Amino acid sequence: MSELLPLMTYCLVMSGTPGPNNVMLATSGANFGYRGAQPAIVGIQSGVFVQTLATCLGLGSVFVAYPLVQQILRVAGAIYLVYLAWKLSGAAIGEVRHTKPVSFMEAAIFQALNPKSWVKAATIASVFMPSDMSPWHAALLVSVVSLMVGTPCSVLWALFGYSIRNLLKDPRKQRIFNLTMGATLVILAAMFLR
């Protein structure tokens, strides 16, 4: 267990700090409630699990051999963040019929475009993979640890959004919140392109 503590700490920092996934979850929690954010939580964690496992099993070497692939993913990720910003900034609390929360598939697929998720997966693969295990078992172990640490972080971000829901019942405050969260995603997209 003590050998996994550095990995768990790293996963906590990467999963718990603000980033595209957590902005999306807080906004979904605020606009659609915790139940409405659940598909995004499961989608994010499923996508991160598959991404980490694939990276640990060798996908990261593709980026080393073909840096253009990484650049293409970075641009696609920035475009997708702008799309999410547009989608989330128009949401209205209690008016789910006009807009929909981020779906399981949207959240899962976004991980393939999310540079922060790629950094996390590549770091786990290069720094935290146990060398005394078979590659498959080691990849599975670190992917499961990432999932176990990341899921509560995602839940907390969605609950944070849900907890401020009452503050956002005033349509003006809600609009300001949604535009601020949307602008945050656009800023993150711009940072990905640097």
N, C-alpha and C positions, 0 to 999 in steps of 0.2 A: 504493500500500500504506500509506503514512504517513497518508493520509486515512481509512483504515479502522481505524487503531490505536485511536482513542477508542471506536469501536463495539465492537471486539474486547475492549477492557478492560472496558467496561460489561457485555458479555455474559459475560465470565469472572466478574465479581463476582456478577452475578445468578444465573448457573448454578452457581457453585461454592460459594456460601454456603448454610448450612442453610435449609431451607424444606420445604414439604410433599412435593415431588418427591424431594428428597434423603433425607428421613427414610424415605419409602416404599422407596427403593432400598437404603438401608443395611439396613433391616429385611428386605427380600426377599433380599438377598445373604446375610445372616446365617442366615436360616431355610431358604432354598431353594437356596443356592449361586449362583454367578455365572450359570450356565446358566438357573436358575430366574428370575433377575432380568432376563434379556435381553428378554423380551417387554415388560416395563415400560419398559426403556431405550428401545426402539424406539418404543413407544407414546407416551412423553413427548416424544421428539424429533419425531415425526410431528405430534403435536398442537400443539406449540409452533411448528413450521414453518408449519402451516396458519393458526394463530392470528395469527402475526406477519404473514404475507402478507395475510390478510384485513384486519387492522387497518391496515396500510400502504396498502391499496387503498380504505380509507374506512369500514370498520366502526366505527372509533373515533368517527366523527362521530355515530353512532347513540347512543352513551353521552352525548355532549354534548347532543344534542337531547332524549333521553329518559333522564334520570338514574334513573328507576324501574327500567329494565332492568338497570342496573348494580347496584342494590340487590338485585334479585331474584337475580342471579347470585351476589352476595356471600353471601346466605342459603343458596342451593342449594350453593355451595362449602363452606360451614361444615358443612352437613348431610352432604355427601359425605365430608368429612374425618373426621367422627365415625364414619361407616360404615367408612372405611378403618382407623381406629384400632381399632375393634372387630374387624375382620377380621384385622389384623396382630397384635394383642395375643394372639390365640388360637393363633397358629402354633406349630408344634413342629419343631425341626430333625430332618430325616430322616423326618418323618411327613407327607409330602406327601399321602398318601391322605386325611388328615383335613381338611386345609385346602389351599387352592391359592394360588399366588403371584398377584399382581396381573397381570391379562391385558393384552395389547396394547390392546384396546378400552377397558378400564377406565382405563388410564393415558392414552390419547389423549383420551378424552371428559373426563377430569378437568381437562384444560387449559382447557376452556371454563368451568370452575367455580373455577379456581385464581386467586385475586386477584394473587398474585405474578407469575404468567404474564401476566396482563392488564396489570399495571404495566410489566413488561418490554416487552411488545408496543407499548403506547401510547407509551412513552418512545422506543423505536426509531423509531416512526412520526413522532413529533413533533420529535425532536432529530437523529437520525442519517440520515434519508433524503437521499441526494444530490439536490441541486436541479438539477444539470446533466444529468440523465437523464430519460427518460420515466418516469411513475409506475410502470408495470408493471415495467420493468427495474430501477428503484431498489428497489422492493418485493422483487423476486426476489433482488437482490444482498444486501440486509440480512438477508433471511430465510435465505439460504444461509450467510452469515457466522455468524448466530446458531446455526444447526445445526452448523456446523463447530467452533464453540467449545463449544457445550453438550454435544455427544455425549461428548467425553472426560471432561467433568465428571461426567456421569451414570455413565459406566463406572467412574470412580474411587470414587464413592459406593457403588456396588454391590460393588466389590472391597474397599472398607473393611469393609462388612458381612461379606463372605465371609472376610476376614482375621481377624475376631474370632470366627469360628464355633467354633474349638476351645475358646475361653474359655467358650463357652456350652453345652458338652456336659452340664454339670451342669444338670438340669431346673430347679433353684431359680434359678440365675443366668440361665438362658434366660427363665424367667418374669418375672424382674425386668427384664431387658432389653426384652422385648416389651411389658410394661406401661409401662415408661418411654417407649419410642418411641410407644406408643399415647397416653399422656398428653401427649406433646409435640404430637401431631397435634390432640388436643382443645384444648390451649392455643392452637395456631395458629388453630383454628376459632373460638375465643372472640375472638381478636384481630381476625379478619376481620369480626366483627359489631360492632365498636366504631365 
